[in-house]
Amino acid sequence: MRVPKLRGFNNPFRVEYQALNLDVIEATGLAAVDPEILHDRGLTHKGAHVKVLGRGQITRAVTVKAHAFSKSAEAAITAAGGSVEVLPLPWGDRRPPAKGNALTNS
């Protein structure tokens, strides 16, 4: 009776990223991109973890700071003469804090 039926499993430690493609970075026209600048331009939410994906083309050298990169995006940025910097996640090298389950105080 206490086992949830047909509801699946919701991982409380899942890390959610906000996706950002190369064509969006190209359209901004900036030489340096980081999550704060993206939030100021309205492209990401406040405090979002940004992952750069490889859709689109990039034709100029750009310094990109984000929390995660796909392999194709990293290769495209470095091939265009830009640089990639991986930002650390706020909780460090351990798993993210649980939210919305019996292990939290909410």
Phi, psi and omega per residue, in radians:
M1 nan -0.531 -3.060
R2 -1.581 -0.104 3.139
V3 -1.457 2.194 3.141
P4 -1.175 2.263 -3.104
K5 -1.785 2.315 3.009
L6 1.025 0.539 3.136
R7 -1.998 -0.153 3.114
G8 1.378 -2.891 -3.109
F9 -2.232 2.211 3.070
N10 -1.859 1.967 -3.109
N11 -1.288 2.024 -3.122
P12 -1.268 -0.235 -3.092
F13 -1.811 0.282 -3.127
R14 -1.196 2.422 3.089
V15 -1.764 2.110 -3.128
E16 -1.795 2.230 3.125
Y17 -1.908 2.645 2.992
Q18 -1.733 2.146 -3.048
A19 -1.346 2.482 3.094
L20 -2.438 2.167 -3.077
N21 -1.669 2.844 -3.119
L22 -1.103 -0.596 3.141
D23 -1.153 -0.513 3.075
V24 -1.240 -0.704 3.096
I25 -1.108 -0.706 3.118
E26 -1.122 -0.657 -3.103
A27 -1.261 -0.408 -3.133
T28 -1.206 -0.585 3.134
G29 1.349 0.256 -3.116
L30 -1.583 2.689 3.087
A31 -1.560 -0.400 3.111
A32 -2.355 2.325 -3.097
V33 -2.219 2.260 3.016
D34 -2.490 2.958 -3.055
P35 -1.032 -0.589 3.136
E36 -1.165 -0.745 3.114
I37 -1.132 -0.702 3.124
L38 -1.124 -0.654 3.101
H39 -1.180 -0.698 3.120
D40 -1.095 -0.561 3.122
R41 -1.509 -0.040 3.090
G42 1.436 0.343 -3.105
L43 -1.634 -0.347 3.107
T44 -2.369 2.908 3.067
H45 -1.422 2.830 3.127
K46 -1.187 2.246 3.105
G47 1.309 0.222 -3.106
A48 -1.306 2.571 3.012
H49 -1.509 2.139 -3.004
V50 -1.747 2.314 3.018
K51 -2.109 2.218 -3.127
V52 -1.600 2.207 -3.137
L53 -1.909 2.850 -2.945
G54 -1.630 0.339 3.119
R55 -1.343 2.289 3.096
G56 1.781 -3.091 -3.126
Q57 -2.073 2.628 2.999
I58 -2.245 2.271 -2.980
T59 -2.009 -0.007 -3.100
R60 -2.351 2.867 -3.135
A61 -1.329 2.156 -3.116
V62 -2.331 2.415 3.006
T63 -1.642 2.056 -3.063
V64 -2.038 2.205 3.053
K65 -1.989 2.145 3.134
A66 -2.650 3.005 -3.114
H67 -1.447 -0.421 3.131
A68 -2.737 2.701 3.134
F69 -2.386 2.513 2.942
S70 -1.373 2.778 -3.115
K71 -1.111 -0.672 -3.124
S72 -1.212 -0.630 3.113
A73 -1.192 -0.736 3.131
E74 -1.103 -0.729 3.125
A75 -1.145 -0.697 -3.127
A76 -1.187 -0.679 -3.129
I77 -1.192 -0.771 -3.140
T78 -1.227 -0.554 3.105
A79 -1.192 -0.508 3.121
A80 -1.446 -0.019 3.126
G81 1.676 0.108 -3.138
G82 -1.567 -3.103 3.117
S83 -2.262 2.709 -3.087
V84 -2.119 2.305 3.069
E85 -2.251 2.160 3.140
V86 -1.564 2.097 3.113
L87 -1.425 2.499 3.107
P88 -1.274 2.591 3.070
L89 -1.308 2.641 -2.994
P90 -1.138 -0.382 -3.119
W91 -1.696 0.104 3.060
G92 1.449 -2.524 -3.049
D93 -1.618 0.003 3.094
R94 -1.633 3.097 -3.102
R95 -1.310 2.738 -3.099
P96 -1.169 2.733 -3.135
P97 -1.149 2.552 3.131
A98 -1.235 2.603 3.097
K99 -2.440 2.358 3.035
G100 1.294 0.548 3.064
N101 -2.423 -2.992 -3.063
A102 -1.225 -0.225 -3.104
L103 -1.494 -0.148 -3.111
T104 -1.789 2.914 -3.138
N105 -1.663 0.304 -3.132
S106 -1.810 nan nan
